[in-house]
């Protein structure tokens, strides 16, 4: 008999175990009633973030064949904690979905670059596409759900930071392309990177509001997407130096506020 291959955490058997854990995590995060879950997941109950994952459930989801049984699992992860860390990273980085957080990310970036559509409408289309992808995906709230674990685990934090940096770079290229094509510049104090950070904060807030669902708007996907679109258009209107006069946002607001207070009328727009 040929020697049995050495078990690794990145082989096909390991991927099956990690994909099973990702399915369990998604089942915890899904917003719909338990009846919306696949039958094999409906009986599971999760009392605490990530600690609820049982190795028995992972083995059951994989199927428990000889190549993916209990021994194969523990050859790769001697302890449950070892598995939880790797599974969290695997799930967070969407490795069970070819590593793409949003299936329509190329479509979203294409919307930004479509010069045949007015820029404000493009921004609103992007907001709708982002909301459709994120609000319908239970995993979108995983990082906020397990943020404490990331903060206390340097290995996980390093992976999250590196993944976030790669994602920001992808969006930076897309944003910069839009600005270059339209001949737009940002006001003093603003940068593309800073704009991306603010947009990400808005998106994170949208996802969290949806998960909490304390208002009618937060529970309505379309209304929440529209609100995100309004916020992004307002941000664009503020951060871009439309008159290219080099005024900061604060100065731009104060000039108009002071003029209105003095005359009761809005000031004339600056010449372009």
N, C-alpha and C positions, 0 to 999 in steps of 0.2 A: 504493500500500500504506500502511496506517496504521502509525504508528511502533510499534516493539516496546515493550511495557511495561518500565519501569525495574525491575530485579531488586531484591527486598527480602528480608531474612532472616525476615520474618514472613508471606510470601505462601504460596500453596498449594504451589508448587514447592519452596520452602525447607522447608515442613512435611514433604514427602515425603522429602527428604534426611535431615532430623532423625529422622523415624520409622524410617528404615532404620538409622541409627546406634543408635537405642534398641534395635532388634531385635538388632544385633550385641552390644551391651552385655549384654542379657539372656542371649544365648547363652553369653557368658563366665561369667556368674554362676550359671547353672543347676546344680543339685546332681546331677541325674540323669546317667547315661552319655550320651555323644554321640548314641547311637541314639535318644534321646528328643527330639532337636532336629528341627525341620523339615528336610527333605532339603536345602534350599538353604544351610543353615548347618552341616551336618555336617562339611564339609571344612575348616572354618576352624580355625586354631590360634592361640592368643593367648599370647604370651610375657610380656607385662608390662602393668600396669594402664593401660588406655586407649591406650597407645602402639601397641598391636597393630592398632588400627582402620586399615584401609587404605581410601583413597578409592575404589579400584577396587571393593572389596566394597560400599561404599555405593552407587556408581553401578549395580552389577549388581543389587542388591536393589530399587532404584527402578525399574529397567527400561531406563534409557538412552534414553528417547524424546528427540526434539528439544527439547522443553520442559524436560526434566529430565536433560540430558546433562552432559558434562564442562564445557562452557563455561558452562552455567547454574549449575553448582556453583561454579566459580571466580569468577563474577561476584558471588557472595554471600560467599564465604570465600576470600580471596586465598591464605591459607596453611592448612595442615592444623591448626596450633595454634588458629587462629581457630575452625575448625569443631569441634575437640575440646571447647573451652570451651563453646560454645553447645549442642553435643549433650549434654554431661554435664548441664548445667542443664536442658535439655529433658527428658532421661530422669529425672533426679532428681525433678523436679516433676510427673512423670507427664503431661506435656502431650500425649503421644500416646494417653493414656487419659482425655481430657477433664479432666485435672488432679486426679483423685481417687486418692490413694494406695491406699485400700482400697475395693473395690467395695461392701462391706457396712457402710460407716461409719455410715449412717443406722440400720441394724439394730442395730449395736453400741450406739449412743447410746440407741436405743429400749429395749434390754435394761436399761440403767442406770435408766431412768425407770419401769419396770414395777413399780408398788407392790404388785401382787398376788403378787409373788415375794419371798421373804425376801432381805434385803440380801446376806448372804454368798453365796447361790446366784446372785444377779444378778452379783456380782463374778466368780464362777467362770465363769458363762456368757460374760461379757465376755472373760475370759482365753482361753477356748476359741475364741471368734470372732476375737480378735486373732491367736491362733496360727494358725488356719486360713487367715487372710488373708495373714499375713506369711511363715510357714514354707513355704508353697507358691508363693511369689512370689520368683523369683531376685533381683529388683531390691531386695528389702528390705535387702540387705547392701551396696548400692552405695556409700552414704556412707562406711561404715567401710572399704571397699575402696580408696576414692580420697581418704581424709581428708587425706593429705599434699598433694594437689593443691589442695584447698580452702584449706588453711592458707597456702599460698604464693601464692595468687591472690586479691587483694582483691576483684576484680569478682565472682568466683564466691562468695567468702565472704559478700559482702553479700547476694546473692540467696538463699543458703542460710539466713542469719540471718533475713531477712524472711519466707521461707516457713515457717520453724520458728515464728516469732512468730505467724503467722496460724493455724497448726495448734494451737498451745498455747491461743490464744484460743477456738477452737472447743471444745476439751476443757474449758477453764475454765468456760465457760457450762454445759456438760453436767454437770460435777462439782458446780458450785454449785447447779444445779437439784435434784440428788439430795439434797444437804445441806439445802437449804431445805425440800423436800417432807417429809423425814424429821425435821426439827427438830434436826439434828446440828450440833455445833460442834467445832472442832479444839482440841487442847491448846495451851497457850501455847508459842510458838516455831514452830508449824506454820501454814502458809497454804495456800490452794488451789494457788497457783502452785508452792510448794515441793513439794506432794504430786505435782503433775503432773511435775515434774522427776524425782523419785524413781521414779515409775511408768515414765517414759520410759527411765530408766537400766536398770530391770529388763527392759523389753521389748528394749532394745538388747542386753543381756547374753544374753537368750534367743536372739535371732537369731544372735549371734556363736557361742554354744555349739552351736547347730544346725549352723552352717557348719563349725565345727572338728570336731564329732562325736567327741569324745574319750571319751565315756561312752555306755552304752546308753541312758540317759535322754535325752541330747542328740540321739541318732539317732532317737528315738521321738517323733513329733509329739504324740501324745496324752499321753504321759508328761510331755513338756516343757510342754504346755499346762496339765496338772494342777499341775505344780510352780509355774508362774507364778500360777495361781489361789491356791495355798496362800500364796505370798509376798504377793499383793495383799490377801488376807483378813487375814493377820498384820499387814500395814502398816496396814490400816484399824482393826484392833483396838487398835493402839498409838497411832495419830495422833489418833483421835477421843476427845474427852473424854466418855466414856459416862456417868460420874457427875456431870459438869458441876460438878466441885469445883475447877477451875482448876489442878490439879496438872500439872506438866510430866511428860514421859515418864520422865525420869531420876528425879524424885521418886517417881513412881508405882511404878517398879521397885524403888527403894531401900527404900521403906516396906515392901513385901511381902517383899523379900529379908531385911531386918533382922528383921521379925517372925517369919519362918520360922526364921532362925538362932537366935532367942531361945527359941522355944517348940517348934520342930519341926513346927508346924502352919501352914497358910496363914491369913492374916488374914481376918476377916469382910469381905464386900464393902461398900463405902461405900453409904449410903442414896441412892437416886435422887431 
